Each structure stands twice: as C-alpha cells, then as structure tokens.
Amino acid sequence: MTTVRQPHSNLSKNEFAQQLANKGLVALQSSRLLLKHGDCSGAIDRAYVSMYCMALTALECEQVNFPVSFSVKHATLSNELFSRFVSNGRLSMKLAADFDRTHADRNANDLAYAPACFSQAQYIVDSAVMFFYAIQDLFEV
C-alpha cells in the first residue's frame, strides 16, 4: 500500500485527510458490492484498503509526519493507532484488532475456497464499516 502525500502536492494536511477518507469510502462501498456478488477475497481486500485509508486519515488529522513519499506499512499504522488512539480510549481495542485481522486475512491465500469464506468476509466488511465511521466521527472527515 503506497498512499502517501507526494512532495509536489498542493494539498494541505486537511485536504489530504479528506481525500484519504473519500478513497476509504469508495473502497468500503466496493467491498460491500463485491461481497453481495460473492467475491469474498475481493471484499476483504477492499475492506482492508478502506481501513488502511482511514487509519492514515486519523494519523494525518493528528498531524503525524511520515517522511514524504514514505510507504506506510501496516505494522507502523497499527502501532501508531494503538499508541495514539487505543491507549487513551479514543478507538476501541476491538476495532484496532479487526484492522490487524483484516490485514492478516487479506494476505491469506485460501480465502476463496474456505467453507466459512462468506461469513468471514461479512464480519470483516462489517468491521470495516464500523472502523470507517469511528474514524470519521473522531475527526469529522
């Protein structure tokens, strides 16, 4: 995942955060549509992209400065979410754990053939919806 603000960008931090939130919303809508049509692995992938964008949105709103053109890895986002939001009760531990679970499930190779694929994907998409709105409510983006 390489969503970062480029050095030549004219966007302010707030505009960039809004752009990330918009991208997160589109990915969330895609995940719901893919699940509706039975594409479990695609739904999980888009749910993760939505959560990733919203995690970046939260950190942009908190004025966390990643180096320009830095590709933010999941572990970095997860650690920052915990230290800045979970540890002080601004984000639930369950939502942070679901972000990690979605990352792990996205990287699993056998999701398309697992018998519980649909229920697993449904749980992840529902978690992505809750994650999206929790960050949106926290920062009003």
N, C-alpha and C positions, 0 to 999 in steps of 0.2 A: 504494500500500500504506500503510495508516494504522494499523498495530498499535502502539499506544502506551499507556502507563500513564496513566490519567486522574487528575486532581488529587484526586478524591474516592475513589479506590481505597483499599481497606483492605489490599491485598496487599503483603507485604514484597517486596523485590527477589528473594529466592529463590523465593517463591511465584509471582511474576510470571514468572520464568525457567522454572519448571516448567510453568506454564500455556502459555507460548510453545512449549516443547518438545512438549507434548501436542498443540497445534494443528499443529505441524510434522509430528508422526507421523500425524495424521489426513490431512493434505494428501498425505503420502508414500503412504499406503495408497490414497488416492483416485487418485493418479497411476498407480499400478500397475494398478488396476482399469480405469481409462479406457484405458490402453494395451492391456490384454488385450482390450478390446472395440473396439479400432481407432480410438479418438478421440485421435489424435496431438497435436493442438493443445491439447486439454483436459489430456492427460497432462503436456505440457510446462508448461502454466500451473500445475497443482497441484504439479509438481516444484519450480518456482520458488518458490511460496508456502512449501513445506516448507523450502527452503534459506534463504529470507528469514527465516522464523521462527527457524531455528537460528542464523543469523548474529546476530539480535537477542538470542537466548538467550545466546550466547557473550559478547556485549558487556554484557548485564545481569549475568552472572556475574563479569565483570571490573570491575564497578562503574562502567561508563561512564555518565555522567549526561547524557542528552539532555534538553533542556528538556521539561517536562511538556506533553503534547498536541502534541509536535513530530512531524510526519510524517517518518519517516526515509527518505530517498531511497536508491536503490541505490548511487549513487556514494559517498555517505557511508559506507554499510555496507562497501562494497568497500575503500575507503581504510582504514577502521578495522581490518578483518580483516587487511589486508596489514601495517599498521604494528604491530599488537598480536600477531599470530599467525604470519604467514608469515615475516616478517623474522627471527624468532628460532627458526624451525623447529617451532613448535607445531602448525602446519597446513601441509599441503603446498601448494606453488605450483599444482600441478595442480588441487586441489580449489577453490582460490580462483579460478583461471582458469575452471573449469567453472561456478562461480557466475556469473561475468560472461557466459560463453557462454549459459547458460540464460536470463539476463535478455535478452540480445540476441535469442535465438531466440523467446522469448516475445513479443517485440514485433514479430517479422516477420509480415507479413500473408499470405504464400503457403504456409505450412507444410502446410495441409490438402491441397494439390494437388501438393506436391513428390514426385517419384518415390522419393526416399530418406527420406520422412517417417517411416516406421516405424523404420528403423534409427537415424535421428537422435533420435527420441523415446526409443527404447530406451537409447541412450547417455546421454541426459540424465536419464532416470529412474534408471539405474544410478548415475550421478554423484550424484544427489540422495540415494540410499541411502547411498553412501559418505560424503557430506558430513554427513548426519544422524548416522551412527554415530561419525564423527570428533569432532564437537562433543559428542555425548552422552558419549563416552569421556573427553574432555578435562575435562568438568565434572560427570560423573556425575549428569546430569539425566534 
